């Protein structure tokens, strides 16, 4: 065996980018540990996401951090995206449940 130098760029780890999306609260279905919403484009499972919800009666946005766990549908009818919350405070959870 001989030692040789290899290209280290083949082993670099790339982190997935976090996507951000703003939706009206009426466009989501709030679940116990996450939300479901419709979107015109597909999203890859395990994509980290920050979602900002705009409430009708609430003046501020609610920001939720999560991971896409499912994407079902097609390009003609749209996609149903399921997102699981990864870090949600009790106050934010209470505000979200008020939307459901």
DAUR-V109012 format. One line per field, one symbol per residue. ss: DSSP state (@ for helix, = for strand, . for the rest). Layout:
# DAUR-V109012
ss = ???
This chain:
# DAUR-V109012
ss = .......@@@@.......======@@@===...======........=======......==============...==========..@@@@@@@@@@.
